[in-house]
Structures are given as C-alpha cells and as structure tokens.
Amino acid sequence: ARIAEEDPSLVVRTDAETGQTVLSGLGELHLEVAVEKIRRDQGVEVVVGRPQVSYRETVVDGVTGLVFRHVKQDGGAGQFAHVVIDVEPLGEPGFEFRSTVVGGRVPQEYARAVEAGCRDALAEGPLGGHPVTGLRVVLTDGATHSKDSSELAFRAAGRFALREALRASALELLEPVAEVTVTVPEGSVGAVLGDLAARRGRVTGSAARAGTAVVTATVPLAELFGYASRLRGRTQGRGTFTTRPAGLAPVPAGVASNLLPR
C-alpha cells in the first residue's frame, strides 16, 4: 500500500485466516492519523474495527470405534473405502495420526490417504467453523474393494469420518493468549491489577524496583485491544507494557457462548 511506502513504520497485510486487511503501527494514535490520511488523500471511506482473533477448537473427550463407509457409484469406476477410527485428546496443540491396522486390511498407501483426509477435515470444526487442533486419530480397522478402492476414496472416507467423529466428540474453544509485562509507578499497581482482572488476565508475578512495580500476567489477546490507551489513563502516561505470544488457552464457557453460533 502507498501509505506504507510513505511511512515505513506502518505495515499493511491481509490476514489469510480472517480475510481482514490489518494495519499495524507504533500505537493507536499513529494508526488514527494514518487512517485519517487515507480518507483525506484517497477520498475513500475506511471502516475501522478491531482485528478478528483466530480461535481454535480442540477435543476434550473423543470417540472410539467410529465406523464410516464411503461408497459412490455414478457410472464407470466406483469408489469404496471402509474405515474405523478412534479420536482422542492430544493434550497439546497439533495433530497426530497413526494406524494400528494389521493383516494388510488397509494398505499403507490407503492409510496415508486417510491421514490426508483427516487433515482436510481439521480446517473447520463443528463448534464455530474454526480450525481444529490438539487431537490424535487412530485408524484401527478398515476394508477395501478389489476394483473400487483408491487413495481418492480413502481420502474422502478419512475426511467424512473425522467430521462425523468431531460432531460426536466433546470439544471446547481455544483462544490465543499473551504474556503481558506491565511497568508502572507503585501507586498505580491497584488500578492496573483491577484492569487486568477485568480483561480476564491471570497475574503470574510481580516485583518492585526503585519506586516502580513490574507485573506479569497472561491475558487473552482479544482483551488487549485498546490496552495502551487505558494504561496511559490509569498511570498518568507513566505506564508501559510489552507482550509476547503465550500459546492457546480454553475460553470460559460464559464467554464462548457469546462467540459461537446459537
């Protein structure tokens, strides 16, 4: 974008997951000036809002022995694939797939196709259409047809089987969280702690240094928008903070109910 060429401290990018155009700068005032410049110089209306947060879905309680048979006959060669899968929590972000099928009931190349189909299904979860992470899929059994089985058929079977298994599993919503380190005058600590609590922050440490206090907390990313202005207001402009990604954490049920389709 032209404005980023004129001001190298601005970064314009398109978020591949949300589709939003994201403008990043040195602070909220910097961004406000940049947006006004776009409106004035380009003569276009700019709709400004918070960046969308990229949520994830994860398995809390899976299913065992889900059977799926993919059969398709529409003239010519048909498609046939029979799979049995277990789905269980992984305990951390990511995806694992393994096959325990014995006796050659599902050849290795078909098992790899089932894994590819499962990875296809991870793109949209049943809770709110968010990507799914933190699960293990085990292919425990299956069957083939001498003529109609193929990698394509087993990939489709893996995709549909995992979609069905996820709908039958217990899932929860995950949100990105950040580790926030706030440095403020000692007299402002109470106000800062109260504000962090209101943002669903969890304080993990605090220390005093020559009239200042350093507070460390884990805060959901969705609650940090606008924090710079609030911190300045609560500390008469003397507070500073830094953030760094701290992974994913479950969204409380009361909050999740407002984020998911009814």
C-alpha positions in Angstrom: 0.0 0.0 0.0 1.1 3.5 -0.8 0.8 4.7 2.8 3.3 2.0 4.0 5.8 3.2 1.4 5.4 6.8 2.7 5.7 5.7 6.3 7.9 2.6 6.8 6.8 2.2 10.4 3.3 1.2 9.1 2.7 -2.4 7.9 -0.3 -3.4 5.8 -1.1 -7.1 5.4 -4.1 -9.4 4.7 -4.8 -12.0 7.4 -5.1 -15.2 5.5 -7.5 -16.8 8.1 -9.9 -13.9 8.7 -9.6 -12.1 5.3 -9.2 -8.7 7.1 -6.8 -6.1 6.0 -4.6 -5.3 9.0 -2.8 -2.0 9.5 -0.1 -2.1 12.2 1.8 0.9 13.5 3.6 2.4 16.6 0.4 2.9 18.6 -3.3 3.8 18.5 -2.7 7.5 17.8 -0.3 6.6 15.0 -3.0 4.4 13.4 -5.7 7.0 13.8 -3.5 9.6 11.9 -2.8 7.0 9.2 -6.4 6.1 8.7 -7.4 9.8 8.5 -4.7 10.4 5.9 -6.1 7.5 3.8 -9.5 9.0 4.0 -8.3 12.5 3.1 -5.8 11.6 0.4 -7.6 8.8 -1.3 -11.1 10.0 -0.9 -12.4 6.6 0.3 -14.4 5.6 3.2 -12.4 3.4 5.6 -14.3 1.1 8.0 -12.1 0.6 11.1 -12.5 -2.0 13.8 -10.7 -4.5 16.0 -8.7 -7.2 14.3 -10.5 -10.6 14.5 -9.0 -13.1 16.8 -8.1 -16.5 15.3 -9.8 -19.1 17.6 -9.2 -22.9 17.6 -11.3 -25.9 18.6 -9.9 -28.9 20.5 -11.1 -32.3 21.6 -11.8 -32.7 25.3 -13.4 -36.2 25.1 -13.2 -38.2 21.9 -14.9 -41.2 20.4 -13.9 -44.9 19.9 -14.7 -47.2 17.1 -16.4 -44.8 14.7 -17.3 -46.7 11.5 -17.5 -44.9 8.2 -18.1 -46.5 4.8 -17.6 -44.4 1.7 -19.4 -45.9 -1.3 -20.0 -44.0 -4.6 -21.4 -45.3 -7.9 -22.1 -42.9 -10.6 -21.2 -44.8 -13.8 -17.7 -46.1 -14.6 -15.3 -46.9 -11.8 -16.9 -46.6 -8.3 -15.4 -45.5 -5.0 -15.2 -47.8 -2.0 -13.5 -47.2 1.4 -14.3 -48.6 4.8 -12.5 -47.1 7.9 -12.8 -47.4 11.7 -11.2 -44.6 13.7 -10.7 -43.5 17.3 -10.3 -39.9 18.2 -8.7 -38.8 21.5 -7.3 -35.6 23.0 -3.6 -35.0 22.3 -3.1 -32.7 25.3 -1.2 -30.1 23.4 -1.7 -28.2 20.1 -1.1 -30.2 17.0 -2.3 -33.3 15.2 -1.2 -36.9 15.3 -2.2 -39.8 13.1 -1.3 -43.5 13.4 -2.6 -46.8 12.1 -2.9 -50.0 14.1 -4.5 -52.0 11.3 -3.0 -55.4 10.9 -3.1 -58.1 8.2 -3.0 -55.7 5.3 -6.7 -54.9 5.6 -5.8 -51.2 4.8 -2.6 -50.9 2.6 -0.1 -48.3 3.7 -0.8 -46.0 0.8 -4.5 -46.0 1.7 -3.7 -45.3 5.4 -1.7 -42.3 4.2 -4.7 -41.2 2.2 -6.9 -41.5 5.3 -4.5 -39.2 7.2 -4.6 -36.7 4.4 -8.4 -36.7 4.5 -8.3 -36.2 8.3 -6.0 -33.2 7.8 -8.6 -31.8 5.3 -11.3 -32.1 8.0 -9.3 -30.1 10.5 -9.8 -26.9 8.6 -13.3 -26.3 10.0 -14.6 -27.6 13.4 -18.2 -28.2 14.3 -18.4 -25.6 17.1 -17.9 -22.4 15.1 -16.0 -23.4 11.9 -12.6 -22.7 13.5 -9.5 -24.9 12.7 -9.2 -27.9 15.0 -6.1 -28.8 16.9 -4.9 -30.9 19.8 -6.1 -34.4 18.8 -4.9 -37.8 17.8 -6.6 -40.0 15.2 -6.0 -43.8 15.2 -7.1 -45.9 12.3 -8.0 -49.2 13.9 -9.6 -51.2 11.1 -10.9 -51.0 7.5 -11.7 -52.8 4.4 -11.1 -52.4 0.6 -12.7 -53.4 -2.6 -10.6 -55.1 -5.3 -11.8 -52.7 -8.0 -13.3 -49.6 -6.5 -10.9 -48.8 -3.7 -8.4 -46.0 -4.3 -6.4 -43.3 -2.5 -9.1 -40.8 -3.5 -11.8 -42.9 -1.9 -9.9 -43.4 1.3 -9.0 -39.7 1.5 -12.8 -38.9 1.2 -13.5 -41.6 3.9 -10.9 -40.1 6.2 -12.4 -36.6 5.8 -16.0 -37.6 6.3 -15.2 -40.0 9.2 -13.3 -37.3 11.2 -16.0 -34.8 10.6 -18.6 -37.2 11.9 -16.3 -38.1 14.8 -15.8 -34.5 15.8 -19.6 -33.9 15.8 -19.9 -36.8 18.2 -17.0 -35.6 20.4 -16.9 -33.1 23.3 -15.0 -30.0 22.1 -14.0 -26.7 23.6 -12.9 -23.3 22.1 -9.4 -22.1 22.5 -8.1 -18.5 22.2 -4.7 -17.1 21.8 -3.2 -15.6 25.0 -0.2 -13.3 25.5 2.2 -12.8 28.4 2.0 -9.1 29.3 4.7 -7.4 31.3 3.5 -4.0 32.7 5.8 -1.5 34.4 4.0 1.2 36.4 4.5 3.6 39.4 3.9 1.7 42.7 0.9 3.9 43.4 -0.8 2.7 40.3 -0.5 -1.0 40.9 -4.0 -1.5 42.3 -5.7 0.2 39.3 -3.6 -1.9 36.9 -4.3 -5.2 38.7 -8.0 -4.4 38.6 -7.9 -3.6 34.9 -6.0 -6.8 34.2 -8.6 -8.8 36.1 -11.4 -7.1 34.1 -9.7 -8.3 31.0 -9.7 -11.9 32.2 -6.0 -11.6 33.0 -4.2 -14.0 35.3 -1.3 -12.4 37.2 1.7 -14.7 37.3 4.3 -12.5 39.0 5.1 -9.0 40.4 8.2 -7.2 41.6 9.2 -3.8 42.9 12.1 -1.8 41.5 13.0 1.7 42.8 9.6 3.2 43.0 8.1 1.2 40.1 6.3 -2.1 40.0 6.6 -4.8 37.3 3.5 -7.0 36.9 3.4 -10.1 34.7 0.1 -11.6 33.6 -1.3 -13.9 31.0 -4.1 -12.1 29.2 -6.4 -13.3 26.3 -5.4 -11.5 23.1 -9.0 -10.5 22.4 -8.9 -8.4 25.7 -5.8 -6.4 24.8 -7.1 -4.2 22.1 -7.2 -0.6 23.4 -5.0 -1.5 26.4 -2.3 1.1 25.6 -4.8 4.0 26.0 -6.3 2.5 29.2 -2.9 2.0 30.7 -1.8 5.6 30.0 -5.0 6.9 31.5 -4.6 4.9 34.7 -1.0 5.8 35.2 -0.9 9.5 34.1 1.0 8.4 31.0 3.8 6.7 33.0 2.9 3.1 32.5 4.5 0.9 29.8 3.9 -2.7 28.7 5.3 -5.4 26.4 3.6 -8.5 25.1 4.7 -11.8 23.7 2.6 -14.8 22.4 1.9 -17.4 25.1 0.0 -20.1 23.2 -3.6 -21.1 23.5 -6.0 -21.4 26.5 -9.6 -22.6 26.9 -12.2 -19.9 26.5 -14.5 -19.8 29.6 -18.0 -21.2 28.9 -19.7 -17.9 29.6 -17.5 -16.1 27.0 -17.6 -18.9 24.5 -21.4 -18.9 24.4 -21.2 -15.4 23.0 -18.7 -16.3 20.4 -20.3 -19.4 18.9 -23.3 -19.6 16.7 -26.5 -20.2 18.6 
